Amino acid sequence: MEIKEEKNRFALINDDGIEAGEMTWSDAGPEIMIIDHTFVDPTYRGQKLAEKLVAAGVEKARRDNKKIIPLCPFAKKEFAEKPEYDDVLRK
């Protein structure tokens, strides 16, 4: 699986080149990302791929010096369970 960054989204691409999931965000000004959607095709669930998509968003926020508002329920759960993401969480 490969995570490919596109405009305001990370696409999860399987070994056959088919999209298996995505995480999308919107920019709320130059310093804030709002994660609004995370999805993994049911065929690929249970492999922690959604977690990897959110982690990619966290790394992007760190690189770009942004804070994240996790509106997507899955991303919100990830932020609640992972204190290591506190540095990019918009409080």
C-alpha positions in Angstrom: 0.0 0.0 0.0 1.1 3.5 -0.8 -0.1 6.8 0.5 -0.2 9.4 -2.2 -0.6 13.1 -1.4 -2.9 15.0 -3.6 -4.6 18.4 -3.2 -6.3 18.3 0.2 -6.3 14.5 0.4 -4.2 11.5 0.9 -5.2 8.5 -1.3 -4.4 5.0 -0.2 -3.3 3.0 -3.3 -3.1 -0.7 -3.3 -0.4 -2.8 -5.1 -2.6 -3.0 -8.2 -2.8 0.8 -8.4 -6.4 0.9 -7.2 -7.6 3.4 -4.6 -8.4 1.6 -1.4 -9.1 4.6 0.9 -8.6 8.3 1.5 -8.4 11.0 4.1 -9.4 14.5 3.2 -9.0 17.9 4.8 -9.8 21.5 4.2 -7.7 24.4 4.9 -9.0 27.0 7.4 -6.6 29.7 6.8 -2.8 29.3 6.5 -2.3 27.6 9.8 -5.2 25.2 10.3 -6.2 21.9 8.6 -9.6 20.4 9.2 -9.6 16.6 8.8 -13.2 16.0 7.6 -13.2 12.5 6.2 -11.3 9.2 6.5 -12.4 6.1 4.6 -10.9 2.6 3.9 -12.6 0.2 1.6 -14.1 -2.7 3.7 -11.9 -5.2 1.9 -8.8 -3.6 3.5 -10.1 -2.8 7.0 -8.4 -4.3 10.0 -4.9 -3.5 8.7 -4.6 -0.1 10.5 -4.6 1.7 7.2 -7.0 4.5 8.4 -4.5 5.1 11.3 -1.7 5.4 8.7 -3.8 8.0 6.8 -4.3 10.1 9.9 -0.6 9.7 10.8 0.2 11.1 7.3 -2.0 14.1 8.0 -0.2 14.7 11.3 3.2 14.5 9.6 2.0 17.0 7.0 0.8 19.4 9.7 4.2 19.1 11.4 6.0 19.8 8.1 3.8 22.7 7.2 3.7 24.1 10.8 -0.1 23.8 11.0 -2.6 22.7 13.6 -5.4 20.2 13.0 -9.0 20.2 13.9 -10.2 16.6 13.6 -13.9 16.8 12.7 -14.0 13.3 11.2 -15.1 10.9 13.9 -12.3 8.5 13.2 -9.6 11.2 13.3 -11.2 12.6 16.4 -10.8 9.2 18.1 -7.2 8.9 16.9 -6.4 12.3 18.5 -8.1 11.4 21.7 -6.2 8.1 22.0 -2.7 9.3 20.9 -1.2 12.0 23.1 1.8 12.1 20.7 -0.5 14.1 18.3 -1.1 16.9 20.9 1.6 19.1 19.3 -0.6 19.5 16.2 -4.0 19.5 17.8 -5.8 22.8 17.7 -7.2 23.3 21.2 
